[in-house]
Amino acid sequence: MSNEVRSLHVFFIPFLAHGHIIPTIDMAKLFAGKGLKTTIITTPLNVPFISKAIGKAESESNDNNVIHIETIEFPYAEAGLPKGCENTNSITSMHLYPAFFKALGLLQHPFEQLLLQQHPNCVVADVMFPWATNSSAKFGVPSLVYDGTSFFSICANECTRLYEPYKNVSSDSEPFVIPNLPGEITMTRMQVSPHVMSNKESPAVTKLLEEVKESELKSYGMVVNSFYELEKVYADHLRNNLGRKAWHVGPMFLFNRVKEEKAHRGMDASINDEHECLKWLDTKEPNSVVYVCFGTTTKLTDSQLEDIAIGLEASGQQFIWVVRKSEKDGVDQWLPDGFEERIEGKGLIIRGWAPQVLILEHEAIGAFVTHCGWNSILEGVVAGVPMVTWPIAYEQFFNEKLVAEILKIGVPVGAKKWAAGVGDTVKWEAVEKAVKRIMIGEEAEEMRNKAKGFSQLARQSVEEGGSSYSDLDALIAELGSLSYSNE
């Protein structure tokens, strides 16, 4: 890297949710690893989480590669939030979200003060901070948007928004083809965000999404946590047909090559729990265990959890299942009678958080039941593990199409309805069928082989000369030339 590039300073501003903060830290590590000065902008109560995540990288870096943190006070009182409500994990009720997003909007002025004081050369802002593009432009700073999902999902969402194909069907369950999207992809109204289709559902959310789109179009470009070989058709479509400047720099978490960094991505895993689940996996045959996890924000109903338990047991497959800690005196009311006794040695339930990357990379894991959040899908792809797709909401139904229909490394469980937080109801028979299909027989073996192939391509993409390595270099060089021309 030239001296003019090494002198660049980049601001990163992640949305205040762990699923957004973690990849932003990964991205900051990538830029810092190239010698750039990197600063993460956040609020006080999110600092310990971020500091721990970047601590290992700092201890192994010279001064030039240290990731800095700048804090902005969170205006919880002004927004009408309880004290301490500074990220989505601390939101105890859905009715607090409007106030939370109001607070995020109030961060704009102090952010501009930081821009004025530090004069960074670039701002990389989460898509959920649409005001960051205008703020950056005010100070002559190029801004990049980070969307946190796949090329395919970005393209599918944009084509759905532009052409409104959901208006051409007569019922919520009637399929429609997404226009101007390669692959003849069909969806139903039930699988599309209600905020995209109507502003009656929540005018405030619809307004925010409109601001997000306007911000994205005004920005200098997009940074995508994916790699070209995984979805080249859609990377090209975004750039050439939809007219976006976009760089693929993923899978970004592959920067975390040290075991401790992989283990502590996101939360404090109990050392005992971590040791227990990995030691338990060590006793299992290769490709013999199903890993089940629905991310940090999904709150499945007790009846749905019971159906998952019955389905897993009926499948006859060994499994590790991550569930949220019970909020009712630590007792899991949904557990079928005698379930834990019957699955002893065959199934392991982890309550709380698990070291997902380490689990997925273990040779005993044969499949991954996932909610189709992009971070989880990318971790599954890198591990070379086929997936049972169980989308809940947001862009997850688009991601399911990519995994199951385009890449052909997944089996849909049959979730049909967008339902934020709780998900669609899926019966135990469907769980049993999908798990058996992903684990047993020729089709399962074929999907596993394809998944292993994508894993190899993912790892090659971040090595010197790889597609993501080269695109990151190209992005940094372009930022360097912009900075030089503005001097």
C-alpha positions in Angstrom: 0.0 0.0 0.0 1.2 3.5 -0.8 1.9 6.1 1.8 -1.1 8.1 0.7 -3.4 5.1 1.3 -1.8 4.3 4.7 -2.6 7.8 5.8 -6.3 7.3 5.2 -8.7 7.5 8.2 -12.0 5.7 8.0 -15.0 6.1 10.3 -17.3 3.0 10.9 -20.7 3.5 12.4 -22.6 0.2 13.1 -26.2 -0.1 13.8 -26.7 -0.8 17.5 -27.4 -4.6 17.3 -24.9 -7.4 17.8 -25.6 -8.9 14.4 -24.6 -5.5 12.8 -21.8 -4.6 15.2 -19.9 -7.8 14.8 -19.4 -7.7 11.0 -18.6 -3.9 11.3 -15.8 -4.8 13.6 -14.6 -7.5 11.2 -14.6 -4.8 8.4 -12.6 -2.4 10.6 -10.1 -5.2 11.2 -9.8 -5.6 7.4 -9.1 -2.0 6.8 -6.7 -1.7 9.8 -4.9 -4.8 8.5 -4.1 -2.8 5.4 -2.5 0.0 7.5 -5.4 2.4 7.5 -6.5 4.3 10.6 -9.9 3.0 11.7 -12.4 4.4 14.2 -15.6 2.8 15.3 -18.3 5.3 16.4 -20.7 4.0 19.1 -22.4 4.8 22.3 -21.0 4.3 25.9 -22.8 1.1 26.8 -21.7 -0.6 23.6 -18.0 0.1 24.2 -17.2 -2.9 26.4 -18.7 -5.3 23.8 -16.7 -3.7 21.0 -13.5 -3.3 23.0 -13.5 -7.0 23.9 -14.1 -8.0 20.2 -11.2 -5.8 19.0 -8.9 -6.4 21.9 -7.2 -9.5 20.4 -6.5 -7.7 17.1 -5.0 -4.7 18.9 -2.7 -6.9 21.0 -1.3 -8.4 17.9 -0.9 -5.2 15.9 1.5 -2.3 15.8 0.2 1.2 16.6 -0.8 1.9 13.0 -3.2 -1.0 13.1 -5.0 -0.2 16.3 -8.8 0.2 16.0 -10.0 3.3 17.8 -13.3 3.9 19.4 -15.1 7.2 19.7 -18.3 7.5 21.8 -21.4 9.6 21.3 -23.8 9.9 24.3 -27.0 8.0 23.6 -30.1 10.4 24.0 -32.3 7.8 25.8 -34.1 10.4 27.9 -34.8 12.8 25.0 -36.2 9.9 22.9 -38.3 8.6 25.8 -36.4 5.4 26.4 -35.4 3.8 29.8 -31.8 4.4 30.8 -29.5 1.7 29.5 -31.5 1.0 26.4 -28.7 1.5 23.9 -28.9 -1.6 21.6 -31.5 -4.0 20.4 -30.6 -6.6 23.0 -31.7 -4.2 25.7 -35.1 -3.5 24.1 -37.6 -5.4 26.3 -40.8 -4.6 24.3 -41.6 -4.0 20.6 -43.4 -0.7 21.5 -40.0 0.8 22.4 -38.6 0.5 18.8 -40.1 3.8 17.6 -38.4 5.6 20.4 -35.1 3.7 19.8 -35.1 4.8 16.1 -35.9 8.3 17.2 -32.8 8.2 19.4 -30.7 6.9 16.5 -31.8 10.0 14.5 -30.6 12.2 17.3 -27.1 10.9 17.0 -26.7 12.8 13.7 -25.6 16.1 15.3 -22.9 14.7 17.6 -21.7 12.6 14.7 -21.2 15.7 12.6 -19.2 17.2 15.4 -16.8 14.3 15.2 -16.6 14.7 11.4 -15.7 18.3 11.9 -13.1 17.5 14.5 -11.4 14.6 12.9 -11.9 15.0 9.1 -11.9 11.3 8.1 -11.3 10.4 4.5 -14.3 8.0 4.4 -17.4 7.0 6.4 -18.7 3.4 6.3 -22.2 3.6 7.7 -24.7 0.9 8.4 -27.7 1.2 6.1 -29.9 1.9 9.2 -28.2 5.3 9.6 -29.5 7.0 6.5 -28.6 10.4 7.7 -24.9 9.5 7.6 -24.7 10.0 3.9 -26.0 13.6 4.0 -23.8 14.3 7.0 -20.7 13.0 5.2 -21.6 15.0 2.1 -21.9 18.2 4.1 -18.2 17.8 5.0 -17.1 16.6 1.6 -16.4 13.1 2.9 -17.3 10.1 0.6 -19.6 7.6 2.3 -20.1 3.9 1.8 -23.2 2.0 2.9 -23.0 -1.4 4.6 -26.2 -3.3 4.1 -25.3 -6.5 6.0 -26.8 -8.9 3.6 -26.1 -10.7 0.3 -25.9 -9.4 -3.3 -28.9 -11.6 -4.1 -31.0 -10.1 -1.3 -30.1 -6.5 -2.2 -31.0 -7.2 -5.9 -34.3 -9.1 -5.0 -35.4 -6.4 -2.6 -34.6 -3.6 -5.1 -36.5 -5.3 -7.9 -39.5 -6.0 -5.7 -39.5 -2.4 -4.6 -39.1 -1.0 -8.1 -41.6 -3.2 -10.0 -44.1 -4.0 -7.2 -45.0 -7.5 -8.6 -47.0 -8.3 -5.5 -49.7 -6.0 -6.8 -50.3 -8.4 -9.8 -51.5 -11.4 -7.7 -55.0 -11.9 -6.1 -54.0 -13.5 -2.8 -51.2 -13.5 -0.2 -50.3 -17.1 -1.1 -50.3 -16.7 -4.9 -46.7 -16.8 -6.2 -45.2 -14.0 -8.4 -42.0 -13.8 -10.3 -39.6 -11.0 -9.3 -39.0 -9.0 -12.5 -35.6 -8.1 -13.8 -33.9 -10.6 -11.4 -31.9 -13.5 -13.0 -33.1 -17.0 -12.1 -37.0 -16.8 -12.3 -37.3 -16.4 -8.6 -40.9 -16.6 -7.2 -42.1 -15.2 -3.9 -45.5 -14.6 -2.2 -46.8 -11.6 -0.4 -46.6 -13.5 2.8 -42.8 -13.7 2.4 -42.2 -10.0 1.7 -41.8 -7.4 4.4 -45.2 -5.7 4.9 -43.3 -2.4 5.1 -42.2 -2.8 1.5 -45.7 -3.4 0.3 -47.7 -0.9 2.3 -47.2 2.2 4.4 -50.3 1.5 6.4 -48.5 -1.2 8.5 -46.2 1.3 10.1 -45.8 4.7 8.5 -42.7 5.5 10.6 -40.9 2.3 9.4 -41.9 2.9 5.8 -40.5 6.4 6.0 -37.3 5.1 7.4 -37.0 2.6 4.6 -37.5 5.3 2.1 -34.8 7.4 3.7 -32.5 4.3 3.7 -33.0 3.9 -0.1 -32.4 7.6 -0.8 -29.3 7.4 1.3 -28.0 4.4 -0.5 -28.5 6.0 -3.9 -26.7 9.2 -2.8 -23.7 7.4 -1.3 -20.5 6.7 -3.0 -21.2 3.0 -3.1 -21.9 -0.2 -1.1 -19.7 -2.6 0.8 -21.0 -6.2 0.7 -20.0 -9.0 3.0 -19.9 -11.7 0.3 -17.5 -13.1 -2.3 -17.8 -13.0 -6.0 -17.7 -16.8 -6.7 -20.8 -17.3 -4.4 -23.2 -15.0 -6.2 -21.4 -13.6 -9.3 -24.6 -13.3 -11.3 -26.1 -11.0 -8.7 -22.9 -9.0 -8.0 -22.8 -8.3 -11.7 -26.5 -7.5 -11.8 -26.3 -5.0 -8.9 -23.4 -3.2 -10.6 -24.3 -3.4 -14.3 -28.2 -3.5 -14.3 -29.1 -1.7 -11.1 -26.3 0.8 -11.5 -24.7 0.5 -8.0 -21.0 0.9 -7.2 -20.4 -2.1 -4.9 -17.3 -4.0 -3.6 -17.3 -7.6 -2.3 -15.0 -7.9 0.7 -16.2 -11.1 2.5 -16.4 -13.4 4.2 -15.1 -10.7 6.5 -15.0 -12.9 9.6 -12.3 -15.0 8.0 -10.0 -12.3 9.3 -10.6 -13.9 12.8 -8.0 -16.7 12.3 -7.3 -17.1 16.0 -9.4 -19.6 17.9 -10.1 -17.2 20.7 -11.5 -14.6 18.3 -13.8 -17.2 16.7 -15.0 -18.4 20.1 -15.9 -14.9 21.4 -17.6 -13.5 18.3 -20.5 -11.8 19.7 -21.0 -12.8 23.3 -19.3 -14.2 26.4 -19.6 -17.9 25.9 -19.1 -19.7 29.2 -15.7 -21.5 29.0 -17.4 -24.5 30.5 -20.2 -24.5 28.0 -17.8 -24.0 25.1 -15.6 -26.8 26.3 -18.5 -29.1 26.9 -20.1 -28.7 23.4 -16.8 -29.0 21.5 -15.7 -31.9 23.7 -19.1 -33.5 23.1 -18.6 -33.1 19.3 -15.2 -34.7 19.5 -16.9 -38.0 20.4 -19.1 -37.9 17.2 -18.5 -39.2 13.7 -17.9 -36.7 10.9 -21.0 -35.2 9.4 -23.3 -36.9 12.0 -24.6 -33.9 14.0 -27.2 -31.3 13.2 -26.6 -27.8 14.6 -29.8 -25.8 15.3 -29.7 -22.1 16.0 -32.1 -19.2 15.3 -29.8 -16.2 16.0 -29.9 -13.8 19.0 -33.2 -11.9 18.3 -35.7 -14.7 17.4 -38.2 -15.5 20.2 -40.0 -18.7 19.2 -43.2 -19.6 21.0 -43.3 -22.5 23.5 -45.4 -24.5 21.1 -42.9 -24.0 18.3 -40.0 -25.0 20.5 -41.9 -28.2 21.5 -42.5 -29.0 17.8 -38.8 -28.6 17.1 -37.9 -30.9 20.0 -40.4 -33.6 18.8 -39.2 -33.2 15.2 -35.5 -33.5 16.1 -36.1 -36.6 18.2 -38.3 -38.2 15.5 -35.6 -37.6 12.9 -33.2 -40.0 14.7 -30.3 -37.6 14.1 -27.8 -36.3 16.7 -28.0 -32.6 17.3 -26.8 -29.5 19.2 -29.6 -27.1 19.7 -29.1 -23.5 21.0 -32.2 -22.0 22.7 -32.7 -18.7 24.5 -32.4 -18.8 28.3 -35.9 -19.1 29.9 -37.3 -15.9 31.3 -39.6 -17.9 33.6 -37.5 -18.9 36.6 -35.1 -20.8 34.4 -37.6 -23.5 33.7 -38.3 -24.6 30.1 -42.0 -25.3 30.2 -42.1 -26.4 26.5 -39.8 -29.4 26.9 -41.7 -32.6 26.2 -41.9 -35.0 29.2 -38.7 -37.0 29.5 -37.1 -35.4 26.4 -33.7 -34.6 27.9 -33.5 -38.1 29.4 -34.3 -39.7 26.1 -31.8 -37.7 24.1 -28.9 -38.0 26.6 -25.8 -38.7 24.6 -27.6 -38.1 21.3 -28.6 -34.4 21.7 -27.2 -31.4 23.5 -29.2 -28.3 24.4 -27.2 -25.1 25.0 -29.1 -22.4 26.8 -28.0 -18.9 25.9 -25.1 -18.4 23.5 -22.8 -20.8 21.7 -19.4 -20.4 19.9 -21.2 -20.8 16.5 -18.2 -20.5 14.2 -16.2 -23.1 16.2 -19.2 -25.5 16.2 -19.9 -25.2 12.5 -16.2 -25.7 11.7 -16.1 -29.0 13.7 -16.0 -32.0 11.4 -18.8 -33.7 13.3 -21.4 -31.1 12.1 -23.3 -32.4 9.1 -26.0 -29.7 8.7 -27.2 -26.4 10.1 -30.8 -25.4 10.8 -30.8 -21.6 10.5 -33.1 -18.6 10.5 -31.3 -17.4 7.3 -29.7 -14.3 8.8 -26.8 -13.4 6.4 -24.1 -13.7 9.1 -25.2 -17.2 9.9 -25.5 -18.3 6.3 -22.1 -17.0 5.5 -20.7 -18.9 8.5 -22.4 -22.0 7.3 -21.0 -21.5 3.7 -17.4 -21.0 5.0 -17.8 -24.2 7.2 -19.0 -26.1 4.1 -22.2 -27.2 5.9 -25.6 -27.6 4.0 -28.5 -26.0 5.7 -32.2 -26.4 6.6 -33.6 -23.0 5.9 -36.1 -21.5 8.3 -36.6 -17.8 7.6 -38.3 -15.6 10.1 -38.5 -12.1 8.7 -36.5 -9.2 7.2 -34.5 -10.3 4.1 -34.3 -13.9 5.3 -36.9 -15.3 2.8 -34.7 -13.9 0.0 -31.6 -15.5 1.6 -33.5 -18.8 1.7 -34.0 -18.6 -2.1 -30.3 -18.1 -2.6 -29.3 -21.1 -0.4 -32.0 -23.6 -1.5 -32.7 -22.7 -5.1 -29.6 -21.0 -6.5 -26.7 -22.5 -4.6 -28.6 -25.8 -4.0 -27.0 -26.3 -0.6 -30.2 -26.1 1.5 -33.6 -27.6 2.2 -36.5 -25.4 3.1 -38.4 -26.4 6.3 -41.6 -24.9 4.9 -41.9 -21.5 6.7 -44.2 -19.5 4.5 -45.0 -16.3 6.4 -42.9 -13.2 7.3 -43.4 -12.7 11.1 -40.8 -10.5 12.8 -39.5 -12.0 16.1 -41.6 -15.2 16.3 -41.6 -16.7 12.8 -44.2 -18.8 11.0 -45.6 -21.9 12.6 -43.9 -25.1 11.4 -45.1 -28.5 12.6 -42.8 -31.2 13.9 -43.4 -33.5 10.9 -41.9 -30.8 8.6 -38.9 -30.5 11.0 -38.4 -34.3 10.9 -38.7 -34.4 7.1 -36.3 -31.6 6.4 -33.6 -32.8 8.9 -33.7 -36.3 7.4 -33.5 -34.9 3.9 -30.4 -32.8 4.7 -28.6 -35.6 6.5 -29.5 -38.9 4.7 -29.2 -40.2 1.2 -27.7 -39.2 -2.2 -29.3 -35.8 -2.3 -27.8 -35.0 1.1 -24.3 -36.1 0.0 -24.6 -34.0 -3.2 -25.5 -30.9 -1.2 -22.7 -31.6 1.3 -20.2 -31.8 -1.6 -21.4 -28.6 -3.1 -21.2 -26.9 0.3 -17.6 -28.0 0.7 -16.8 -26.6 -2.7 -18.2 -23.2 -1.7 -16.2 -23.4 1.5 -13.0 -23.8 -0.5 -13.9 -20.9 -2.8 -14.7 -18.7 0.2 -11.3 -19.2 1.8 -9.5 -18.6 -1.5 -11.3 -15.3 -2.0 -9.7 -13.7 1.0 -6.2 -14.9 0.3 -3.7 -12.7 -1.7 -4.9 -12.6 -5.3 -8.4 -13.8 -4.3 -11.5 -11.9 -5.5 -12.4 -10.3 -2.1 -8.7 -9.6 -1.3 -8.4 -7.8 -4.7 -11.7 -5.9 -4.4 -10.7 -4.6 -0.9 -7.4 -3.4 -2.4 -9.2 -1.8 -5.3 -11.7 0.0 -2.9 -8.9 1.3 -0.7 -6.9 2.5 -3.7 -10.0 4.3 -5.0 -10.5 6.0 -1.6 -6.8 7.0 -1.7 -7.2 8.6 -5.1 -10.4 10.4 -4.0 -8.6 11.8 -0.9 -5.6 12.8 -3.0 -7.8 14.6 -5.5 -9.7 16.5 -2.8 -6.5 17.9 -1.2 
